Structure formats: structure tokens, C-alpha cells
Amino acid sequence: MDGFHTKNKSLIFATNNANKLCEALSIMGDRYTIKNLHDLKILVDIPEPHATLALNAQEKSSFIFNLTKQDCFGEDTGLEIEALNNAPGVKSARYAGEQKDPIANIHKVLNELQGIKNRKAQFKTVISLIYKGQHHLFMGIQNGLIADVPRGSQGFGYDCIFIPEHSTQTYAEMDATTKNKQSHRKKAFTEMIFFLDNYHSSDIHQNLDLHST
Ligand code: IMP
């Protein structure tokens, strides 16, 4: 790790989601200055119109890069449930409609899984980083199971129905530190941090396919 080059790198996180920002700050530590759209007074809800998480993540980073010309990243996350042919996936935010209501989304998932024994699922986070004007993609996956009923009051989104592998608790039953130790977001951010820390040997990075990720 190159402490000299990584000290106080400043990045814009193209999000309005306070929960995602909070997790990012705790994962990135104090070697990075992370600003979100609220900090920059950029009052937009960047659209997520695409068929893959990677394209949506890139939509967010490109939108902010075009506006600011600064190093920035966007992320898109989806819950993929095996028995539902990987739905809600890229449609996770709007699964029960345009109002993006997390409770309605959870109800829809649990209704569709009623009576189904296969509860296997994964959370997938894709980050699109624009660093020194170049695009880079990073991904983190956490396998787990969908609970029969919502459990816990921490976290956000689908946290109360997702039980990560090797745990008996849902994310919403864990404290933030425990979730952030092994989550999909932690894994994707760790990939990005590794890239940034090793920027001068960036040839070790293999980029992901935008259209299938
Ligand atoms: P997006 O990445 O903001 O489009 O989020 C997609 C959907 O997944 C939204 O409904 C979020 O609330 C939900 N979501 C994103 N990340 C997480 C997470 O870490 N835990 C639970 N739900 C999440």
C-alpha cells in the first residue's frame, strides 16, 4: 500500500442516498475525502434507465463527471433472487413501482416467494469510478438467503429480509460495523480502494463488461 499517494484523495460519490454515503464513509476511512451530491448542492435524482447495474453506475459517474470534471464514482446495487430468475436485480429500487417504496418492494418479494423453499439470493454492487478522466468498474457480491419475514430495524432497503451467508441474522439485525465488514458494498469498495492505492501499477486492473454486469 502506498500511503503517500493515497493520502487525502478527494472523490465525489454520485448519490443522494444517506445510507449508502454512511456505509461508504465507514468503509473508505479517513484517507479519502468523500463528498456527495448534497455537499456540492447538486440537486438531481440521476436516472437509472439501463438494463445492467454497470450501465446505471456509469450513468451516475458520467453525469457528475460531465458537471464537475472531478474524480467521482457512482454505484448501483441489486438484489438477485435465484427462485425469481434473479429479480428484482437491476429493478430493485422500483420493484413495486416508481414510488421506490422499500416496504412495498419487500412485500412484493415475500409474496412472490411464498411457499418457495429455495431462498438463495445475492446482493451485487457495481461501482463506476472516473479517475483522472478514465472509467473503471468494480463489483462486490454477497451471497445469502431471503428470510421468511422481515427481521431487525437497522440498515435500509432490503436489509431486513437478507441473511448473509455464515450468519443467522439479517443485515437489519446487525450493527453497521458488522454489516460493513462483509457486505457486497464493502467488497466493491475494497476493490476500488485497492485500485486507487495501486494506481501507479494500474495495469493489474481488469475492467468488467458494462453490458453483462
Ligand atoms: P440503488 O442502487 O440505489 O438503485 O438501490 C436499489 C435498491 O436496493 C433500493 O431499493 C435500495 O434501497 C436497495 N439497496 C441498495 N443497497 C442496499 C443494501 O446494502 N441493503 C439493502 N438494500 C439495498
Residues whose N, C-alpha, C, O or C-beta is under 5 A from the ligand:
A	BS01	IMP	E75 D76 T77 S92 A93 F156 G157 Y158 D159
